[in-house]
């Protein structure tokens, strides 16, 4: 995997985790229960990264750029983007569709 694609995947996962943690913070009525958030990160962050990294590797750089834009603009996390928009990787050699 080339460096640009790796960087895109890392940034998508980072932004997704930020959005997910913000959502979790709001779910606890805006009260910043820092310990709950830290516990989630400690217990789930590595598995979250590895799981989504494996899923994202099959996307093209163009599709990854689109995913990053959606995550950045919407505040949604990666599971919402991938499942809610029914995104699927473009087969090698095919041109990506613009949803």
N, C-alpha and C positions, 0 to 999 in steps of 0.2 A: 504494500500500500504506500502511495507516495506521501510526502510530508504535508502537502496542502490538504489532502483528504484526511489525514490523521488529525491535523489541526482543526479542521471543520468539525470532525466527530467529537473531539475533546471540548470544543467551545459549545456545541449543541448540548452535550451532556451537562456541562457546567451551568449553562443558562437554564436548562430544564430543572436541575436540582434546586437552583435559586427560586424558580417559580413554584416548584412543589413545596419547598420549605415555607415560602410566603403564604401559600394556600393553607398549609398546616397551622401556621401561626394565626391566621384569620379564623380558622375553625375553632380555636380555643378562645374565641371572643376577643381577639385582638390583644389579649393579655399575653405578654411575652414570657411564656413559660420556657425559658431558655434551656432548662434541663431536659424537657421533652424533646425539643429540637435537637439538642446535642446527642441524646440517646438514639434518635432516629438516624442521625448521620453515622454515629458509631456502629450501629447495628445493620444498616442497610446501604450505605453509600457505595461501598466497594462492589457489592452484588449488583446494585443499580447500574453502576458504570459498566461493568463487564457484560451484563445482559444487553444493555442498549448498544454498546460498542459492537457486539456481534451482529445485532440486527441492522445497524447502520452501515456496516462495511459493504453491503451489497448495493447501496445507493450510489449514483453517480455524484460527482462534485457539484454539478448543477442542481441536482435534487437536494443535496445536503445544504447548499446555500439557501434554497427556498425554505427548507425546514428551519434553518437558523433564523431567517427573517421572520417566519411565522411565530417562532418561540419568543423572539425579541419583542415583537409588536403586540402579541396577544396576551402575554402573561400566562399562557397555558404551559403544561409540562409535556414532555415527549410522548407519554402514553396517550394523552388527549389528542396530540397532533397526529400520531401514526394511526391510531384506531378511529378517531373521530372523522378524519379526512380520508380514510381508507387509502392511505399512501402505500404503494408497493414499489419495490425497486424496479428500475428499467433493465430488461435483459441486456446483456452485453451486445453492443453493436446496434441497438435500437435507439431511437431518439426519444428523450423524455417528453412527456406530455405536460402541459401547463394546466394544473387543476383550476 
